[in-house]
Amino acid sequence: MSNPKHIHVIGIGGSAMAPLAGMLRERGFRVTGSDSGVYPPASTLLEKLGISFFNTFDASHLQPLPDLVVVGNVIARGNPELEEVLDRKIPYRSMPEILEEEFLPEHHSIVVSGTHGKTTTTAMLAWIFQTAGKKPNFLVGGVAENFGKSYGLGGGQEFILEGDEYETAFWDRGPKFFHYHPDDLIVTSLEYDHADIYPDFATYELAFRRLVNLVPRSGRVVIWGDTEDSGPALRRAAEKAFCPVETYGFGAANDWIASEVHVEAEVMSFLVAHRGKSAGEFKLAATGRHNVLNVLATIAVAQGRGISSEEIAKALVTFRSVKRRMDVKGDVNGVLIVDDFAHHPTAVRATIEAARGRWPGRRVWAILEPRSNSMRRKVFEESLPKALAQADRVILGGVFRAQQLGDESRLDLDSVAEGVRRIGKDAHVFPNAEGIADYLAGEVKEGDLLLVMSNGNFDGLCEKLLKRLAQPSGLPSEASIR
């Protein structure tokens, strides 16, 4: 980039694209954008910053010609604005390339990668550095509640990034995180995901091995070290690192070890030791084993950057997580509605277990929309019932954009529901959010917990539930279930 004055963002409504637009605006560029529809929180952020955007794609949006165009990774050939860019030979970049060229130089890059937990861990790290007075720069794939937005340009030495393994752009099928040049790298977990991009787990794992290979000798790799679950894959990914590798977990063989985990109300406390020496006691306003692991990863990196245990503990006590991570939407007549981003069977299981720990004694309804590119496919058809069956009752919504997938590759919801029933739990399938809301209005009881899980908005299901449950009870349900 040679300091362009006007940058146009195609796909500005994306979870990372809208924050990028904000970062560019704060850098002094004039920013415009377009998408097929821009909704909160992206629209709220853009409007607050005074960034103009279109809710459609049209070649006319590129008049007068911008100095540079940023192309989102969901934008494909045939998009009228992209075709105009190519016809007119307007300079263009991907979102990761802009970060690589404009924001990361001369900064210490801290990248948080892995199948699970990277958004929460990135936000947690940013808040620790902020509380410690480090004035971090950061970009998170969700709204960090402590900051009220997804990014910050604090001007400090560190740039903390969520490292996404999804493809970069239509001309660059490599992972986004290859552009982030990590000095400190966290790999939280490795389980097969993004089946639309990676044909098998070996290919998925290879991307992380290559990421590790980008860390300089002066850097550091921090990985979850427990041998269960994705532990062996993580060790393989890090085995040829040219820098120190530190492990964290609950097992005695790790460098950073958590123990004495206690939950009281909605606060979790635990002890941390580093190579046999106490690193302190920490408290977090969240529950779940996965959140303890997230904390361990942040402690390892933060202490390596000179932040004390006392400063870390102070930050964690006030950490407010990320929107759509166990996000309480409301309590209607004693029925609690909680929204979560869970997009993988392991995340579904962890979310249900965390909900039980945070709200013990409630009957838990797991309500899932198969929406991610992997969850929509048969790849998780066998593992999903076991994860969902951790709840008391299970509701499945329709597969998102089911018509895009053939019968041979699309997730069979009836098969998943039957798998749940074989484990001994009740399960039903509904075609839409309205049917789910109507059914639940006649079935829920005071004290129930409705755990809504989707990496999209589930057609506004949370809002529909809040409205429907507030209506007089006893209305007959006409929802079609199977």
Disulfide bonds with the S-S distance in Angstrom:
none
